[in-house]
Amino acid sequence: MRIPNTFFPLLVIILVFSLYPPYCNAQPSPDEKHLVFLTWSDYIDPNLVKEFETAYQCRIKQIYYETDEQKDEFLLATNGKGFDVVLSSGISIYHYLKRKWVLPLNNESIPNRKHIDPRWFEARPQISGYTVPYLWGTVGIAYRKDLVKGSVDSWRDLFLPAEDLRKKIIMIKDSRALFFAALKALGYSGNRNDLKANIRAYQLLLSQQPFVKAYSYIKLSPECCIVTGQCEMGMVFNGDALILNEYEPNIHFTVPKEGANLWIDYLIVMRASEHRELAKHFINFLHKPRNAARLSLFLKYATPNKTAEAFLPPGHLNNPFIYPDKTTLKNCEILKELPPHILRYRNNEISHIIHQGK
Amino acid sequence: MKLQTRIIALILPLIVIPLCGLGWIVYKRFETNYQYNLIQQMDTTMHQAGVQILSEIQSASADMDLLANTALLKNFMITKNPNERYGLLQPAIMKLLACYHNTHPDYETISIHFPNGEMEVCSTFPSRSNVVKTQDRGKFLKNFSQSPDTSLATFIQRPDAYTSDLLIVKKLFYRDYETNSAFEPAPFNGFLVLTVNLNTFWYEIQRNRIGKNGFLCFVDTSGNILSQPQYTDVPRLLPDDLKKATTQTVTTGKLSGIICNGKRFSLMASDGVPDLRILSLLPTSELLEAGRDIALIVIGTTLIAIILTFTTILTGMKLFIVTPIQRLINGFREVSSGNIHYHLNARGKNEINRLAHEFNHMVDTLDKVTVSRDYLDGILHSMNDGLLVISNNARIETVNAASCSLTKFNTLQLQGMLIGDLFSSSDAPSIEDLIEQDSISNVEKNLVKRNGEIIPVLFSCSKMTSRYDGTKRFICAIRDISRIKDAEKEKAELEARLHHSKKMEALGTLAGGVAHDLNNILSGIVSYPQLLLSGLEKTSPLRKPLSTIQKSGEKAAAIVHDLLTLARRGVDIRETVNLNSVILEYLLSPESHKLRSFHPRVKIEKQLEPALYNLTGSPVHLFKTIMNLVSNAAEAMPDGGTIWITTENTYIENSIADNNRLEPGPYILLRVKDTGIGISSEDLERIFEPFYTKKKMGRSGTGLGMAVVWGTICDHNGYIDVKSRQEQGTEFFLYFPAVFQKTNAMPPQRPVENLKGNGEHILIVDDLKEQRELAGEILSHLGYAPFSVAGGDEAVEFINQHPVDLMIIDMIMAPGMDGLDTYRKVIEIRPGQKALIASGYSQNDRVKEALRLGIGAYVQKPYTIKTLARAIRSELDKT
């Protein structure tokens, strides 16, 4: 039987279209709203996003940044325009407020804001009228119990490492976090604002630099260097450490005895947003107690949503790496704003360290 | 002066002078070109550097403009709030500058400065060593802020003074529309500064080097050094010297000279770049000495050319002239030293080869007309006899190889030796003898070898007189005749032995002939007394005389037996015997008792090897041998003494067996030693001869004892040796070949009473009537039924008619068939007929043949009742 010459190309086209119906359907309709969400990568439960999109007939376009500086660059490049919801650390929000990029928020506009434990607002009172806390956590040390000799319980174990850890340490690429930890290792407060203490912290960071394989955020995947064993120790967010632990049970996490940086991520709505209401709905949706609990379980970070704790299993709530005990929390500090000359110093010095390491 | 040297002296100026002239012309041309090239290099390199720097300044200025127009930089510069400026914007600006810097790695830094000149942000972290520079730059920028210019490209010297930076400065003016009116001029916000180290270009510029040590140097308009090479093989300029020199004397684009740092430089300058003067420097010495290398090369090349030409000429001369002449010289030397067969290679047609050809021709002619020494030596040394040439003062002049091997002296030792010294003093030839006699031919003399050995030689000598001067010399020949002498001696010994053998053989023939008859006669004398005695009562007075007759007969039979032994006709060796048993048997025998009773003062001691080897032989003869030796020993000790009989196992090597026929191998040694009177050496040679005795004949011996011993030893393939010293004693050594077989077990002998017959029929065949009767008597006495016939034919006839149980056949019967033939006939009629064979003669080949055919035993005459009875009974009892 003779097959017509056009048969096979047609067959291929039909097959392609039949295999990708979602693609065909994914073409946005002209009425569909787009909510632009500037956030860290892998920092939201995709199911929640889908549910919200379904519920509100919109699309959430996530734009990922890898460092705080990158997020600032994105915003500076557009002068705060083009983004609806931004997830940011508290310290950056001070600058955004001065640039008048942020829309005020209250319990009326976001009803579920009432479930938030008030202490998280009290932590940064200047910005409490513009923000909704998203998650909170600590920065500590993750290490391979099977590879690292001896116990790890101090920042000094990370900054003054044993000789066999040369090029086997990974550090966060963030000047604030690095200086904070180095100051803690020296026994100072992480927010010390005198030049002398900061110079000492810089020297400590410089001495650690030959042991550091990379200054970057770690990948939450089996290819992560701590999982593969290329790195044996690293400065890691607590939730990230718990996810890595699922890939490699030998990865342990510790909040150093000197104390750590207690971070809180906030959600803000940009003043230049064209979908302000949808943005508020999105924040409100995320803080439905059940959703907040799902988020906390998915990302393995503590939620500031007090009511959501009722939906969390005791194993999650009692996990000291997610919810540190009071003694640990007592030594932890949140980042505070620093004088400009210290900031200028830190920016210049940290660029030197990272540049030298390349 | 050598020929070679003369030729060289002639040629050398002809080569050297033209080549040197040529070298000088080449040198001058190269020098001029080289200097011109160097100056061209200085100019070109300098201009290339200028163009490169200008292009760099333009490119960098364009980059600055691009950077100044970015919104981020503008945003940063107009933000006054320090928290925002450093908390938010500075990291982003730093990243921007860093990105810019990364795309232009030849830029050293890109930095942003406050209006007062202080640095605010830098693309890279400034190194500590540059802090001073940063401060200087701050001052410089502060000054520039007063200037109406908005941008500037200049050069600033670094603190190390070896290099400087190219500084491209751009003033930044941004208007903040929230605070500044659009009609007002934009305020001055700060500086954007790009720094490029001049060394960045340096590496590019250095690719075009000037001469060997030439280099570029950058100076500012005041003459300060901005950049100069840092590598060590270039002389470092001192700033002050250069400043002084350049400001005073240097004109752009022209070659001038300066002294800097104590060294003279040639210099060119270019003002192509604003604020920058590029100097091209070359040590003047290099320019002046530009030709030096060329000169060296030219001189070197010229020298090599001279050497090569010279070497070629030398090699040619050596190859074609010197070496052939040297060969000719060698040829002449060879011929003059006597080698007249020496030839030269004369291939080719040049003069020297023709000379060689003539040389060869000369040698050939010489070879034909003379006899070479080689030829003579060949003759001399191929001779088997020693040949000596003796001078007229009796000294040896020339010897051949045979002389050396004969005398064991070497040639040098022999030359100059007196001829007489070679011979034993008694018969040394004197020179007078030689001169007196014209020739001496084959005179036997004793030559003394170097090791003292004396050998017999035949000495011949003849005179030789020189044709030229009449000098006399003697040609002597020496022939070794020691082997001939030995052969003669051996021949004499062999003859003596033959004589002895013949004597013994004659004796044997005599004894054999007599023995047969005597034994037949003795049969009656031995056997009848036995028969009579067996019938007599023990108290009968006839018993003693009869016994005496019998014993006399037996003695006579023993003597006959000795004679047979001596003639080697009677020994039948076929038993394996242990000599110890024979000795013990003798010591217990009546003969031994009798001997001891005769010699009561003689003591016999024995020392027998318990594990003595066996031998194959005749016990009877061995017994007799021992008896004779012991008996002789006892008689040699009239005053008493001790006889030692010793046996031992021994092994004979070649060396012991040289004088006899003993094969090397295991032997049994029997020694019989006495302490008697000994034997004189004269007697010792004759003791084994028959009938030789020192004793009184008829008293104790027959003179056959030792001869029997000798015969027995010979029959047993053994060897006997005697050592004797007079008045001290004699010792006999008897060697018997050992065998490794067991001795034959002797069957127990039954008493005669048990050997009686039972009326069996026995036929006696004997040609002698007495013998037939005697045998019949004995057989009847023994209880058999005897019949007798007188010959072989009768016996066959009888047997044919009357079968008998046994036949006793005499071996030798005349006339008619002998015993063997008779038996052959009989077994044709009655196969398996039992029979015995009897003879007075000893056992011989025909007896052996008869035994092989089936005859039971051989009975020696004279018969004794016992032997006959035992043989008959044994045969009849066979199944």
Chai-1 contact restraints between the chains, C-beta under 6 A:
chainA,res_idxA,chainB,res_idxB,connection_type,confidence,min_distance_angstrom,max_distance_angstrom,comment,restraint_id
A,E69,B,P91,contact,1.0,0.0,6.0,A-B,restraint_1
A,D72,B,L88,contact,1.0,0.0,6.0,A-B,restraint_2
A,D72,B,A92,contact,1.0,0.0,6.0,A-B,restraint_3
A,E73,B,A92,contact,1.0,0.0,6.0,A-B,restraint_4
A,L76,B,A92,contact,1.0,0.0,6.0,A-B,restraint_5
A,H95,B,E84,contact,1.0,0.0,6.0,A-B,restraint_6
A,H95,B,G87,contact,1.0,0.0,6.0,A-B,restraint_7
A,H95,B,L88,contact,1.0,0.0,6.0,A-B,restraint_8
A,K98,B,E84,contact,1.0,0.0,6.0,A-B,restraint_9
A,P340,B,P82,contact,1.0,0.0,6.0,A-B,restraint_10
A,P340,B,N83,contact,1.0,0.0,6.0,A-B,restraint_11
A,P340,B,Y86,contact,1.0,0.0,6.0,A-B,restraint_12
A,L343,B,Y86,contact,1.0,0.0,6.0,A-B,restraint_13
A,L343,B,G87,contact,1.0,0.0,6.0,A-B,restraint_14
A,R344,B,Y86,contact,1.0,0.0,6.0,A-B,restraint_15
A,N347,B,Q90,contact,1.0,0.0,6.0,A-B,restraint_16
A,N347,B,P91,contact,1.0,0.0,6.0,A-B,restraint_17
A,S351,B,M94,contact,1.0,0.0,6.0,A-B,restraint_18
A,H352,B,F125,contact,1.0,0.0,6.0,A-B,restraint_19
